[in-house]
Amino acid sequence: MMSDVPAGTVDYLIFILPTLLKGAVVTIKLSTTAFTIGLALGLPLAMIRVYGRGFIRGVAMVYIEALRGTPLLVQLFVIYYGLPDLVPALQLDRYTAAFLALGLNSAAYQAEYFRGAIQSINEGQLQAALSVGMTPFQAVRHIVIPQALRLSLPALSNEVAYMLKYTSIVFIIAVPDLMARGKIIIGKHWRAEEVLTAVAVIYIVLVNTAAKAMGFIEDRYRIPGLQTDRPA
């Protein structure tokens, strides 16, 4: 009932906060799952781009350029609305579609972060590994990948922050994330300024918390001499 809604700004924000926090939980789940999907796919894609040959390398390049070159919203629509039209048996629920769209998009960007990190590693390290009896696979696994993961951390920190904000588009397909909850509240109470301010503050808290966590990881796994000091 509208009569149950507090008139004062502070009381109103307290009133809507539980609903917004439920949306924030969905946002966190979306972003962490999507980032994990991106990580799982991005590293292999980067390896294929750097070390692959022929057709498989071309497929990886097309995937990365297509996902980085088209809007995320278009990708979400293609997965949620387009795939069922092309393959009627493939009916994705809204959460699965959101996870896939965000995760596949993140994979394309993470692949480029990893590719840059891999290519920054001195070729002499691989030659040294091969000279002591390692196979090329062992050299890449034990020498290249551990360094590439650590060198990629600053870029991955940005990806985490971006992913928290990118999730806001999923309200388009009725996933009840933070942005969707805010729009629902606005539709009920018509107090957009207060609701959007609260939503913005929650996003800021989420992004800054994630940035602090990633900053800690960066400091913990920094490679001395290969990374400049991160600003405090």
C-alpha angles and dihedrals in degrees: 000000000000089000089064092059113100115243098210119085097232093046090046093052090050088049095054097036097090091054092048091048090055087056090047090057089055090048091053092049092049095048096045093047093046092048090050091051089049091050093048092051101030098064095051090046090052091049090051091049092051102036104017126101138205123345099001091052090049091051091052092049093049091049094050095045093044094051094043092044100052129064116265089231091059090050090051091051092047092052097042101036105014103049095056089053092051095040109024092191090059103081110164122196117230095258094051091048091050093048091049097046094048094040097048091047092050090049091060093053095042090051089060092047090053093044091056091048093049093049091050091062113100112257088221090072091062092046090050091050091050091047092059093053105271118141117236089255092051092047093052093044098047103028110026106033098050091051094043092053092052094044090051095056097097091052091044089053088060091047091055091053093046092048092055089056096039090060088072090082094066092079083080089074093040099258103156098232126145095282093046092051090050092052091049091052091048090052090054102042106020093224099127099158095057095041095048091047090054091047091050092050092051091050090050091051092048094047094046092047090051091047091052091049093049090045089057090050091048091053092045095052101030115140106228113237095012099075132049119235112277115235113257 
